[in-house]
Amino acid sequence: MQTLEVEINTEYIPLNDLLKIAGVVDSGGAGKALVASGVVMVDGVQELRKTNKIRPGMAVNVDGQVLIKVTAAAE
């Protein structure tokens, strides 16, 4: 499984944007389609909300192949 770490400097990032920033998809629209397909898990629970707020400390798993860990940017 590929593990990626994405650092954000905001309180949260919408799930579809996180997938785009992490390079899992090419666009936010493709991220929305991926989430709608049911293969995205957030902290071990299937997530179907395309713009779910992902905060530092949360982990996103895509189809058991990619794990994205979200961290807060250093001040």
PyMOL Python script that loads the backbone (N, CA, C, O; Angstrom):
from pymol import cmd

cmd.read_pdbstr("""\
ATOM      1  N   MET A   1       0.850  -1.182   0.000  1.00  0.00           N
ATOM      2  CA  MET A   1       0.000   0.000   0.000  1.00  0.00           C
ATOM      3  C   MET A   1       0.898   1.248   0.000  1.00  0.00           C
ATOM      4  O   MET A   1       1.854   1.353   0.768  1.00  0.00           O
ATOM      5  N   GLN A   2       0.562   2.160  -0.863  1.00  0.00           N
ATOM      6  CA  GLN A   2       1.290   3.430  -0.954  1.00  0.00           C
ATOM      7  C   GLN A   2       0.778   4.372   0.128  1.00  0.00           C
ATOM      8  O   GLN A   2      -0.432   4.518   0.297  1.00  0.00           O
ATOM      9  N   THR A   3       1.684   5.011   0.863  1.00  0.00           N
ATOM     10  CA  THR A   3       1.301   5.974   1.893  1.00  0.00           C
ATOM     11  C   THR A   3       1.793   7.360   1.503  1.00  0.00           C
ATOM     12  O   THR A   3       2.966   7.556   1.186  1.00  0.00           O
ATOM     13  N   LEU A   4       0.877   8.312   1.534  1.00  0.00           N
ATOM     14  CA  LEU A   4       1.182   9.701   1.228  1.00  0.00           C
ATOM     15  C   LEU A   4       0.875  10.550   2.447  1.00  0.00           C
ATOM     16  O   LEU A   4      -0.066  10.264   3.187  1.00  0.00           O
ATOM     17  N   GLU A   5       1.661  11.586   2.659  1.00  0.00           N
ATOM     18  CA  GLU A   5       1.373  12.531   3.741  1.00  0.00           C
ATOM     19  C   GLU A   5       1.080  13.885   3.103  1.00  0.00           C
ATOM     20  O   GLU A   5       1.877  14.401   2.319  1.00  0.00           O
ATOM     21  N   VAL A   6      -0.070  14.451   3.449  1.00  0.00           N
ATOM     22  CA  VAL A   6      -0.465  15.749   2.918  1.00  0.00           C
ATOM     23  C   VAL A   6      -0.555  16.722   4.083  1.00  0.00           C
ATOM     24  O   VAL A   6      -1.269  16.487   5.058  1.00  0.00           O
ATOM     25  N   GLU A   7       0.176  17.810   3.964  1.00  0.00           N
ATOM     26  CA  GLU A   7       0.192  18.835   5.001  1.00  0.00           C
ATOM     27  C   GLU A   7      -0.744  19.966   4.583  1.00  0.00           C
ATOM     28  O   GLU A   7      -0.664  20.467   3.462  1.00  0.00           O
ATOM     29  N   ILE A   8      -1.629  20.362   5.490  1.00  0.00           N
ATOM     30  CA  ILE A   8      -2.535  21.464   5.187  1.00  0.00           C
ATOM     31  C   ILE A   8      -2.322  22.589   6.198  1.00  0.00           C
ATOM     32  O   ILE A   8      -1.929  22.346   7.339  1.00  0.00           O
ATOM     33  N   ASN A   9      -2.588  23.824   5.763  1.00  0.00           N
ATOM     34  CA  ASN A   9      -2.410  24.966   6.665  1.00  0.00           C
ATOM     35  C   ASN A   9      -3.744  25.643   6.956  1.00  0.00           C
ATOM     36  O   ASN A   9      -3.796  26.817   7.321  1.00  0.00           O
ATOM     37  N   THR A  10      -4.819  24.880   6.788  1.00  0.00           N
ATOM     38  CA  THR A  10      -6.165  25.351   7.108  1.00  0.00           C
ATOM     39  C   THR A  10      -6.779  24.385   8.108  1.00  0.00           C
ATOM     40  O   THR A  10      -6.202  23.339   8.404  1.00  0.00           O
ATOM     41  N   GLU A  11      -7.947  24.735   8.626  1.00  0.00           N
ATOM     42  CA  GLU A  11      -8.611  23.873   9.608  1.00  0.00           C
ATOM     43  C   GLU A  11      -8.997  22.526   9.003  1.00  0.00           C
ATOM     44  O   GLU A  11      -8.935  21.496   9.673  1.00  0.00           O
ATOM     45  N   TYR A  12      -9.395  22.541   7.736  1.00  0.00           N
ATOM     46  CA  TYR A  12      -9.803  21.301   7.061  1.00  0.00           C
ATOM     47  C   TYR A  12      -9.633  21.467   5.556  1.00  0.00           C
ATOM     48  O   TYR A  12      -9.392  22.565   5.053  1.00  0.00           O
ATOM     49  N   ILE A  13      -9.768  20.335   4.847  1.00  0.00           N
ATOM     50  CA  ILE A  13      -9.748  20.340   3.391  1.00  0.00           C
ATOM     51  C   ILE A  13     -10.884  19.430   2.921  1.00  0.00           C
ATOM     52  O   ILE A  13     -11.070  18.344   3.472  1.00  0.00           O
ATOM     53  N   PRO A  14     -11.647  19.859   1.910  1.00  0.00           N
ATOM     54  CA  PRO A  14     -12.702  18.989   1.385  1.00  0.00           C
ATOM     55  C   PRO A  14     -12.083  17.705   0.811  1.00  0.00           C
ATOM     56  O   PRO A  14     -11.013  17.743   0.203  1.00  0.00           O
ATOM     57  N   LEU A  15     -12.752  16.593   1.008  1.00  0.00           N
ATOM     58  CA  LEU A  15     -12.234  15.291   0.597  1.00  0.00           C
ATOM     59  C   LEU A  15     -11.863  15.255  -0.881  1.00  0.00           C
ATOM     60  O   LEU A  15     -10.784  14.775  -1.230  1.00  0.00           O
ATOM     61  N   ASN A  16     -12.731  15.753  -1.753  1.00  0.00           N
ATOM     62  CA  ASN A  16     -12.417  15.691  -3.183  1.00  0.00           C
ATOM     63  C   ASN A  16     -11.165  16.514  -3.518  1.00  0.00           C
ATOM     64  O   ASN A  16     -10.404  16.132  -4.406  1.00  0.00           O
ATOM     65  N   ASP A  17     -10.942  17.630  -2.826  1.00  0.00           N
ATOM     66  CA  ASP A  17      -9.736  18.440  -3.044  1.00  0.00           C
ATOM     67  C   ASP A  17      -8.495  17.731  -2.512  1.00  0.00           C
ATOM     68  O   ASP A  17      -7.424  17.822  -3.111  1.00  0.00           O
ATOM     69  N   LEU A  18      -8.632  17.030  -1.400  1.00  0.00           N
ATOM     70  CA  LEU A  18      -7.505  16.267  -0.849  1.00  0.00           C
ATOM     71  C   LEU A  18      -7.047  15.208  -1.840  1.00  0.00           C
ATOM     72  O   LEU A  18      -5.848  15.024  -2.051  1.00  0.00           O
ATOM     73  N   LEU A  19      -7.998  14.516  -2.444  1.00  0.00           N
ATOM     74  CA  LEU A  19      -7.647  13.481  -3.414  1.00  0.00           C
ATOM     75  C   LEU A  19      -6.898  14.084  -4.603  1.00  0.00           C
ATOM     76  O   LEU A  19      -5.991  13.458  -5.151  1.00  0.00           O
ATOM     77  N   LYS A  20      -7.275  15.287  -4.994  1.00  0.00           N
ATOM     78  CA  LYS A  20      -6.600  15.973  -6.100  1.00  0.00           C
ATOM     79  C   LYS A  20      -5.190  16.404  -5.683  1.00  0.00           C
ATOM     80  O   LYS A  20      -4.232  16.160  -6.417  1.00  0.00           O
ATOM     81  N   ILE A  21      -5.055  17.029  -4.535  1.00  0.00           N
ATOM     82  CA  ILE A  21      -3.753  17.498  -4.053  1.00  0.00           C
ATOM     83  C   ILE A  21      -2.784  16.333  -3.843  1.00  0.00           C
ATOM     84  O   ILE A  21      -1.588  16.463  -4.103  1.00  0.00           O
ATOM     85  N   ALA A  22      -3.300  15.197  -3.375  1.00  0.00           N
ATOM     86  CA  ALA A  22      -2.454  14.028  -3.130  1.00  0.00           C
ATOM     87  C   ALA A  22      -2.035  13.346  -4.429  1.00  0.00           C
ATOM     88  O   ALA A  22      -1.162  12.478  -4.422  1.00  0.00           O
ATOM     89  N   GLY A  23      -2.657  13.738  -5.548  1.00  0.00           N
ATOM     90  CA  GLY A  23      -2.300  13.142  -6.833  1.00  0.00           C
ATOM     91  C   GLY A  23      -3.013  11.840  -7.131  1.00  0.00           C
ATOM     92  O   GLY A  23      -2.644  11.129  -8.066  1.00  0.00           O
ATOM     93  N   VAL A  24      -4.033  11.518  -6.345  1.00  0.00           N
ATOM     94  CA  VAL A  24      -4.798  10.291  -6.567  1.00  0.00           C
ATOM     95  C   VAL A  24      -5.682  10.444  -7.808  1.00  0.00           C
ATOM     96  O   VAL A  24      -5.892   9.485  -8.550  1.00  0.00           O
ATOM     97  N   VAL A  25      -6.201  11.667  -8.027  1.00  0.00           N
ATOM     98  CA  VAL A  25      -7.012  11.986  -9.204  1.00  0.00           C
ATOM     99  C   VAL A  25      -6.477  13.265  -9.833  1.00  0.00           C
ATOM    100  O   VAL A  25      -5.696  13.992  -9.220  1.00  0.00           O
ATOM    101  N   ASP A  26      -6.907  13.532 -11.064  1.00  0.00           N
ATOM    102  CA  ASP A  26      -6.415  14.707 -11.784  1.00  0.00           C
ATOM    103  C   ASP A  26      -7.220  15.969 -11.544  1.00  0.00           C
ATOM    104  O   ASP A  26      -6.735  17.070 -11.806  1.00  0.00           O
ATOM    105  N   SER A  27      -8.453  15.829 -11.045  1.00  0.00           N
ATOM    106  CA  SER A  27      -9.300  17.005 -10.847  1.00  0.00           C
ATOM    107  C   SER A  27     -10.249  16.786  -9.686  1.00  0.00           C
ATOM    108  O   SER A  27     -10.450  15.661  -9.227  1.00  0.00           O
ATOM    109  N   GLY A  28     -10.835  17.892  -9.214  1.00  0.00           N
ATOM    110  CA  GLY A  28     -11.823  17.792  -8.142  1.00  0.00           C
ATOM    111  C   GLY A  28     -13.043  16.995  -8.581  1.00  0.00           C
ATOM    112  O   GLY A  28     -13.637  16.268  -7.785  1.00  0.00           O
ATOM    113  N   GLY A  29     -13.415  17.135  -9.848  1.00  0.00           N
ATOM    114  CA  GLY A  29     -14.554  16.378 -10.379  1.00  0.00           C
ATOM    115  C   GLY A  29     -14.284  14.880 -10.366  1.00  0.00           C
ATOM    116  O   GLY A  29     -15.166  14.084 -10.044  1.00  0.00           O
ATOM    117  N   ALA A  30     -13.062  14.501 -10.718  1.00  0.00           N
ATOM    118  CA  ALA A  30     -12.681  13.084 -10.674  1.00  0.00           C
ATOM    119  C   ALA A  30     -12.665  12.596  -9.233  1.00  0.00           C
ATOM    120  O   ALA A  30     -12.986  11.439  -8.961  1.00  0.00           O
ATOM    121  N   GLY A  31     -12.289  13.484  -8.304  1.00  0.00           N
ATOM    122  CA  GLY A  31     -12.320  13.130  -6.881  1.00  0.00           C
ATOM    123  C   GLY A  31     -13.737  12.859  -6.414  1.00  0.00           C
ATOM    124  O   GLY A  31     -13.982  11.914  -5.665  1.00  0.00           O
ATOM    125  N   LYS A  32     -14.680  13.699  -6.860  1.00  0.00           N
ATOM    126  CA  LYS A  32     -16.090  13.504  -6.502  1.00  0.00           C
ATOM    127  C   LYS A  32     -16.597  12.172  -7.034  1.00  0.00           C
ATOM    128  O   LYS A  32     -17.322  11.460  -6.339  1.00  0.00           O
ATOM    129  N   ALA A  33     -16.217  11.829  -8.271  1.00  0.00           N
ATOM    130  CA  ALA A  33     -16.647  10.563  -8.870  1.00  0.00           C
ATOM    131  C   ALA A  33     -16.057   9.371  -8.113  1.00  0.00           C
ATOM    132  O   ALA A  33     -16.729   8.359  -7.910  1.00  0.00           O
ATOM    133  N   LEU A  34     -14.792   9.502  -7.697  1.00  0.00           N
ATOM    134  CA  LEU A  34     -14.140   8.419  -6.955  1.00  0.00           C
ATOM    135  C   LEU A  34     -14.843   8.194  -5.621  1.00  0.00           C
ATOM    136  O   LEU A  34     -15.092   7.053  -5.233  1.00  0.00           O
ATOM    137  N   VAL A  35     -15.161   9.279  -4.919  1.00  0.00           N
ATOM    138  CA  VAL A  35     -15.868   9.158  -3.640  1.00  0.00           C
ATOM    139  C   VAL A  35     -17.239   8.524  -3.858  1.00  0.00           C
ATOM    140  O   VAL A  35     -17.648   7.650  -3.093  1.00  0.00           O
ATOM    141  N   ALA A  36     -17.947   8.960  -4.893  1.00  0.00           N
ATOM    142  CA  ALA A  36     -19.282   8.429  -5.184  1.00  0.00           C
ATOM    143  C   ALA A  36     -19.242   6.936  -5.504  1.00  0.00           C
ATOM    144  O   ALA A  36     -20.234   6.236  -5.304  1.00  0.00           O
ATOM    145  N   SER A  37     -18.113   6.447  -5.994  1.00  0.00           N
ATOM    146  CA  SER A  37     -18.009   5.026  -6.349  1.00  0.00           C
ATOM    147  C   SER A  37     -17.943   4.122  -5.122  1.00  0.00           C
ATOM    148  O   SER A  37     -18.100   2.907  -5.237  1.00  0.00           O
ATOM    149  N   GLY A  38     -17.708   4.715  -3.937  1.00  0.00           N
ATOM    150  CA  GLY A  38     -17.739   3.936  -2.701  1.00  0.00           C
ATOM    151  C   GLY A  38     -16.421   3.309  -2.290  1.00  0.00           C
ATOM    152  O   GLY A  38     -16.405   2.477  -1.383  1.00  0.00           O
ATOM    153  N   VAL A  39     -15.310   3.678  -2.927  1.00  0.00           N
ATOM    154  CA  VAL A  39     -14.033   3.038  -2.596  1.00  0.00           C
ATOM    155  C   VAL A  39     -13.181   3.855  -1.628  1.00  0.00           C
ATOM    156  O   VAL A  39     -12.054   3.470  -1.317  1.00  0.00           O
ATOM    157  N   VAL A  40     -13.715   4.982  -1.149  1.00  0.00           N
ATOM    158  CA  VAL A  40     -12.945   5.848  -0.250  1.00  0.00           C
ATOM    159  C   VAL A  40     -13.397   5.637   1.193  1.00  0.00           C
ATOM    160  O   VAL A  40     -14.589   5.663   1.497  1.00  0.00           O
ATOM    161  N   MET A  41     -12.422   5.430   2.071  1.00  0.00           N
ATOM    162  CA  MET A  41     -12.692   5.254   3.492  1.00  0.00           C
ATOM    163  C   MET A  41     -11.993   6.384   4.252  1.00  0.00           C
ATOM    164  O   MET A  41     -10.855   6.737   3.945  1.00  0.00           O
ATOM    165  N   VAL A  42     -12.681   6.942   5.240  1.00  0.00           N
ATOM    166  CA  VAL A  42     -12.086   7.964   6.102  1.00  0.00           C
ATOM    167  C   VAL A  42     -12.072   7.400   7.517  1.00  0.00           C
ATOM    168  O   VAL A  42     -13.118   7.091   8.087  1.00  0.00           O
ATOM    169  N   ASP A  43     -10.880   7.271   8.069  1.00  0.00           N
ATOM    170  CA  ASP A  43     -10.706   6.678   9.402  1.00  0.00           C
ATOM    171  C   ASP A  43     -11.432   5.335   9.517  1.00  0.00           C
ATOM    172  O   ASP A  43     -12.061   5.037  10.532  1.00  0.00           O
ATOM    173  N   GLY A  44     -11.329   4.537   8.454  1.00  0.00           N
ATOM    174  CA  GLY A  44     -11.872   3.180   8.467  1.00  0.00           C
ATOM    175  C   GLY A  44     -13.349   3.052   8.165  1.00  0.00           C
ATOM    176  O   GLY A  44     -13.893   1.950   8.240  1.00  0.00           O
ATOM    177  N   VAL A  45     -14.015   4.142   7.825  1.00  0.00           N
ATOM    178  CA  VAL A  45     -15.460   4.117   7.543  1.00  0.00           C
ATOM    179  C   VAL A  45     -15.689   4.603   6.113  1.00  0.00           C
ATOM    180  O   VAL A  45     -15.135   5.622   5.699  1.00  0.00           O
ATOM    181  N   GLN A  46     -16.513   3.863   5.359  1.00  0.00           N
ATOM    182  CA  GLN A  46     -16.811   4.283   3.989  1.00  0.00           C
ATOM    183  C   GLN A  46     -17.384   5.698   3.977  1.00  0.00           C
ATOM    184  O   GLN A  46     -18.270   6.034   4.762  1.00  0.00           O
ATOM    185  N   GLU A  47     -16.857   6.517   3.071  1.00  0.00           N
ATOM    186  CA  GLU A  47     -17.291   7.908   2.986  1.00  0.00           C
ATOM    187  C   GLU A  47     -17.872   8.186   1.606  1.00  0.00           C
ATOM    188  O   GLU A  47     -17.214   7.963   0.590  1.00  0.00           O
ATOM    189  N   LEU A  48     -19.106   8.674   1.576  1.00  0.00           N
ATOM    190  CA  LEU A  48     -19.766   9.010   0.315  1.00  0.00           C
ATOM    191  C   LEU A  48     -20.004  10.505   0.160  1.00  0.00           C
ATOM    192  O   LEU A  48     -20.484  10.951  -0.882  1.00  0.00           O
ATOM    193  N   ARG A  49     -19.671  11.287   1.193  1.00  0.00           N
ATOM    194  CA  ARG A  49     -19.823  12.747   1.106  1.00  0.00           C
ATOM    195  C   ARG A  49     -18.585  13.313   0.420  1.00  0.00           C
ATOM    196  O   ARG A  49     -17.482  13.254   0.963  1.00  0.00           O
ATOM    197  N   LYS A  50     -18.775  13.851  -0.755  1.00  0.00           N
ATOM    198  CA  LYS A  50     -17.663  14.290  -1.593  1.00  0.00           C
ATOM    199  C   LYS A  50     -16.861  15.440  -0.995  1.00  0.00           C
ATOM    200  O   LYS A  50     -15.654  15.537  -1.215  1.00  0.00           O
ATOM    201  N   THR A  51     -17.520  16.302  -0.247  1.00  0.00           N
ATOM    202  CA  THR A  51     -16.814  17.450   0.329  1.00  0.00           C
ATOM    203  C   THR A  51     -16.690  17.337   1.842  1.00  0.00           C
ATOM    204  O   THR A  51     -16.606  18.348   2.541  1.00  0.00           O
ATOM    205  N   ASN A  52     -16.679  16.100   2.349  1.00  0.00           N
ATOM    206  CA  ASN A  52     -16.488  15.881   3.782  1.00  0.00           C
ATOM    207  C   ASN A  52     -15.232  16.620   4.243  1.00  0.00           C
ATOM    208  O   ASN A  52     -14.216  16.613   3.548  1.00  0.00           O
ATOM    209  N   LYS A  53     -15.298  17.246   5.393  1.00  0.00           N
ATOM    210  CA  LYS A  53     -14.172  18.023   5.926  1.00  0.00           C
ATOM    211  C   LYS A  53     -13.137  17.083   6.533  1.00  0.00           C
ATOM    212  O   LYS A  53     -13.401  16.410   7.529  1.00  0.00           O
ATOM    213  N   ILE A  54     -11.966  17.048   5.926  1.00  0.00           N
ATOM    214  CA  ILE A  54     -10.877  16.213   6.407  1.00  0.00           C
ATOM    215  C   ILE A  54      -9.911  17.107   7.173  1.00  0.00           C
ATOM    216  O   ILE A  54      -9.382  18.082   6.639  1.00  0.00           O
ATOM    217  N   ARG A  55      -9.694  16.753   8.428  1.00  0.00           N
ATOM    218  CA  ARG A  55      -8.857  17.560   9.324  1.00  0.00           C
ATOM    219  C   ARG A  55      -7.548  16.834   9.629  1.00  0.00           C
ATOM    220  O   ARG A  55      -7.450  15.620   9.448  1.00  0.00           O
ATOM    221  N   PRO A  56      -6.536  17.585  10.096  1.00  0.00           N
ATOM    222  CA  PRO A  56      -5.274  16.941  10.486  1.00  0.00           C
ATOM    223  C   PRO A  56      -5.519  15.815  11.483  1.00  0.00           C
ATOM    224  O   PRO A  56      -6.339  15.937  12.393  1.00  0.00           O
ATOM    225  N   GLY A  57      -4.798  14.726  11.295  1.00  0.00           N
ATOM    226  CA  GLY A  57      -4.942  13.553  12.148  1.00  0.00           C
ATOM    227  C   GLY A  57      -5.838  12.488  11.539  1.00  0.00           C
ATOM    228  O   GLY A  57      -5.860  11.349  12.006  1.00  0.00           O
ATOM    229  N   MET A  58      -6.573  12.850  10.507  1.00  0.00           N
ATOM    230  CA  MET A  58      -7.452  11.879   9.851  1.00  0.00           C
ATOM    231  C   MET A  58      -6.673  11.139   8.765  1.00  0.00           C
ATOM    232  O   MET A  58      -5.689  11.645   8.226  1.00  0.00           O
ATOM    233  N   ALA A  59      -7.140   9.931   8.461  1.00  0.00           N
ATOM    234  CA  ALA A  59      -6.508   9.115   7.418  1.00  0.00           C
ATOM    235  C   ALA A  59      -7.559   8.723   6.389  1.00  0.00           C
ATOM    236  O   ALA A  59      -8.683   8.359   6.735  1.00  0.00           O
ATOM    237  N   VAL A  60      -7.178   8.804   5.126  1.00  0.00           N
ATOM    238  CA  VAL A  60      -8.063   8.475   4.017  1.00  0.00           C
ATOM    239  C   VAL A  60      -7.460   7.306   3.256  1.00  0.00           C
ATOM    240  O   VAL A  60      -6.299   7.352   2.849  1.00  0.00           O
ATOM    241  N   ASN A  61      -8.250   6.261   3.065  1.00  0.00           N
ATOM    242  CA  ASN A  61      -7.809   5.073   2.342  1.00  0.00           C
ATOM    243  C   ASN A  61      -8.600   5.004   1.044  1.00  0.00           C
ATOM    244  O   ASN A  61      -9.826   5.118   1.046  1.00  0.00           O
ATOM    245  N   VAL A  62      -7.887   4.816  -0.066  1.00  0.00           N
ATOM    246  CA  VAL A  62      -8.533   4.747  -1.373  1.00  0.00           C
ATOM    247  C   VAL A  62      -8.370   3.335  -1.929  1.00  0.00           C
ATOM    248  O   VAL A  62      -7.273   2.936  -2.320  1.00  0.00           O
ATOM    249  N   ASP A  63      -9.459   2.591  -1.960  1.00  0.00           N
ATOM    250  CA  ASP A  63      -9.509   1.258  -2.563  1.00  0.00           C
ATOM    251  C   ASP A  63      -8.451   0.306  -2.011  1.00  0.00           C
ATOM    252  O   ASP A  63      -8.017  -0.613  -2.705  1.00  0.00           O
ATOM    253  N   GLY A  64      -8.037   0.524  -0.766  1.00  0.00           N
ATOM    254  CA  GLY A  64      -7.042  -0.351  -0.152  1.00  0.00           C
ATOM    255  C   GLY A  64      -5.657  -0.216  -0.759  1.00  0.00           C
ATOM    256  O   GLY A  64      -4.753  -0.972  -0.403  1.00  0.00           O
ATOM    257  N   GLN A  65      -5.472   0.741  -1.676  1.00  0.00           N
ATOM    258  CA  GLN A  65      -4.201   0.900  -2.383  1.00  0.00           C
ATOM    259  C   GLN A  65      -3.396   2.102  -1.919  1.00  0.00           C
ATOM    260  O   GLN A  65      -2.166   2.051  -1.899  1.00  0.00           O
ATOM    261  N   VAL A  66      -4.073   3.186  -1.546  1.00  0.00           N
ATOM    262  CA  VAL A  66      -3.396   4.426  -1.176  1.00  0.00           C
ATOM    263  C   VAL A  66      -3.911   4.896   0.183  1.00  0.00           C
ATOM    264  O   VAL A  66      -5.120   4.977   0.398  1.00  0.00           O
ATOM    265  N   LEU A  67      -3.007   5.199   1.081  1.00  0.00           N
ATOM    266  CA  LEU A  67      -3.362   5.740   2.381  1.00  0.00           C
ATOM    267  C   LEU A  67      -2.842   7.171   2.433  1.00  0.00           C
ATOM    268  O   LEU A  67      -1.651   7.412   2.236  1.00  0.00           O
ATOM    269  N   ILE A  68      -3.735   8.118   2.699  1.00  0.00           N
ATOM    270  CA  ILE A  68      -3.350   9.529   2.801  1.00  0.00           C
ATOM    271  C   ILE A  68      -3.485   9.943   4.257  1.00  0.00           C
ATOM    272  O   ILE A  68      -4.569   9.867   4.836  1.00  0.00           O
ATOM    273  N   LYS A  69      -2.382  10.379   4.843  1.00  0.00           N
ATOM    274  CA  LYS A  69      -2.399  10.876   6.209  1.00  0.00           C
ATOM    275  C   LYS A  69      -2.343  12.404   6.149  1.00  0.00           C
ATOM    276  O   LYS A  69      -1.479  12.971   5.479  1.00  0.00           O
ATOM    277  N   VAL A  70      -3.259  13.063   6.846  1.00  0.00           N
ATOM    278  CA  VAL A  70      -3.328  14.518   6.817  1.00  0.00           C
ATOM    279  C   VAL A  70      -2.685  15.071   8.083  1.00  0.00           C
ATOM    280  O   VAL A  70      -3.011  14.657   9.196  1.00  0.00           O
ATOM    281  N   THR A  71      -1.765  16.016   7.892  1.00  0.00           N
ATOM    282  CA  THR A  71      -1.091  16.656   9.018  1.00  0.00           C
ATOM    283  C   THR A  71      -1.242  18.163   8.921  1.00  0.00           C
ATOM    284  O   THR A  71      -1.525  18.705   7.853  1.00  0.00           O
ATOM    285  N   ALA A  72      -1.053  18.825  10.035  1.00  0.00           N
ATOM    286  CA  ALA A  72      -1.126  20.289  10.079  1.00  0.00           C
ATOM    287  C   ALA A  72       0.237  20.862   9.732  1.00  0.00           C
ATOM    288  O   ALA A  72       1.270  20.322  10.129  1.00  0.00           O
ATOM    289  N   ALA A  73       0.230  21.941   8.999  1.00  0.00           N
ATOM    290  CA  ALA A  73       1.478  22.620   8.656  1.00  0.00           C
ATOM    291  C   ALA A  73       2.074  23.247   9.910  1.00  0.00           C
ATOM    292  O   ALA A  73       1.351  23.712  10.791  1.00  0.00           O
ATOM    293  N   ALA A  74       3.390  23.253   9.974  1.00  0.00           N
ATOM    294  CA  ALA A  74       4.068  23.876  11.115  1.00  0.00           C
ATOM    295  C   ALA A  74       3.841  25.380  11.067  1.00  0.00           C
ATOM    296  O   ALA A  74       3.873  25.988   9.997  1.00  0.00           O
ATOM    297  N   GLU A  75       3.616  25.958  12.203  1.00  0.00           N
ATOM    298  CA  GLU A  75       3.375  27.405  12.289  1.00  0.00           C
ATOM    299  C   GLU A  75       4.634  28.178  12.024  1.00  0.00           C
ATOM    300  O   GLU A  75       4.620  29.409  12.054  1.00  0.00           O
TER     301      GLU A  75
END
""", "prot")
cmd.dss("prot")
cmd.show_as("cartoon", "prot")
cmd.util.cbc("prot")
cmd.orient("prot")
